[in-house]
Amino acid sequence: QVQLVESGGGLVQPGGSLRLSCAASGTIFAIYDASWYRQIPGKQRELVANITRGRMTNVADSVKGRFTISRDIVKKILYLQMDNLKSEDTAVYYCKVADSWGQGTRVTVSS
């Protein structure tokens, strides 16, 4: 079973940046695909970005060119670099590895 702990959320002004981290334990991290999702209250959770075990990446059209997913296999950490943040990026962000989810970290983009 995978245990996941996210961090790095917070309040940021429009145009600012944040880097989210997701620390994994309890598994061989490198063998799984990994993803970031986000959820706005009242809406369904949506896929933001994913990275395969072969390090192929994919990001949603809404964040393309602004968000980057990466991971450190040795440290077993998944990252989401978020640049040029917009108010519509405000959400709770979750990481997912295999069938396990983190607890979520809140990102608020507001002036």
C-alpha positions in Angstrom: 0.0 0.0 0.0 1.2 3.5 -0.8 1.1 6.3 1.7 1.1 9.8 0.1 1.6 13.2 1.8 1.2 16.4 -0.2 2.6 19.8 0.8 3.3 23.2 -0.8 -0.1 24.6 -1.2 -1.0 28.1 0.0 -2.2 31.6 -1.0 -0.6 33.2 -4.0 -1.3 36.2 -6.2 -2.3 35.8 -9.8 0.8 35.4 -12.0 2.7 33.8 -9.1 4.2 30.3 -8.7 3.9 27.4 -6.3 5.5 24.0 -6.2 3.5 21.1 -4.8 5.2 18.0 -3.5 3.9 14.5 -2.8 6.0 12.3 -0.7 5.5 8.6 -1.2 6.3 5.7 1.2 5.5 2.0 1.4 6.0 1.1 -2.3 8.5 0.9 -5.1 7.6 4.4 -6.3 9.3 4.0 -9.7 7.0 1.2 -11.0 3.8 3.2 -11.0 2.3 6.0 -13.0 1.6 9.1 -10.9 -0.8 11.9 -11.3 -2.0 15.2 -9.9 -5.7 16.0 -9.7 -7.6 19.0 -8.5 -11.1 19.6 -7.2 -13.1 22.8 -6.9 -16.0 22.6 -4.4 -19.1 21.4 -6.0 -17.3 20.1 -9.1 -15.8 16.7 -10.0 -12.2 16.0 -9.4 -10.2 16.6 -12.6 -6.9 15.3 -13.9 -4.2 18.0 -14.1 -1.1 16.1 -15.1 0.3 12.6 -15.1 3.7 11.0 -15.5 4.3 7.4 -16.5 6.9 5.0 -15.2 8.8 5.8 -18.4 8.7 9.5 -17.5 6.3 10.4 -20.3 4.2 13.4 -19.2 0.8 14.8 -20.0 -0.9 17.9 -18.8 -4.5 19.1 -19.2 -5.1 21.8 -21.8 -6.2 24.3 -19.2 -2.7 24.3 -17.6 -0.5 23.5 -20.6 2.5 25.7 -20.7 2.1 26.7 -17.1 2.3 23.5 -15.0 5.0 20.9 -15.1 4.9 17.4 -13.5 8.1 15.6 -12.5 9.4 13.2 -9.9 12.5 12.2 -8.0 12.7 8.4 -8.0 15.4 8.3 -5.3 13.6 10.6 -2.9 10.2 9.2 -3.9 8.6 12.6 -4.4 6.2 13.7 -7.0 6.2 17.4 -7.9 3.9 19.8 -9.6 5.5 23.1 -10.6 2.7 25.7 -11.2 3.6 29.0 -12.8 1.6 32.0 -14.0 -1.2 30.9 -11.7 -4.7 32.1 -12.4 -7.8 32.5 -10.1 -9.4 29.5 -11.8 -6.5 27.3 -10.6 -7.9 27.7 -7.0 -8.7 24.2 -5.8 -7.6 21.4 -3.6 -4.8 19.4 -5.3 -4.4 15.7 -4.8 -1.6 13.3 -5.9 -2.4 9.8 -6.9 0.0 6.8 -7.2 -1.4 3.4 -8.1 -4.8 3.3 -6.3 -3.8 5.6 -3.4 -4.6 9.2 -2.9 -3.0 11.9 -0.7 -5.0 14.0 1.7 -4.9 17.1 -0.6 -3.3 20.5 -0.3 -5.2 23.7 -0.9 -4.1 26.3 -3.5 -5.8 29.7 -3.5 -5.0 32.2 -6.2 -6.2 35.6 -5.2 -5.1 39.2 -5.0 
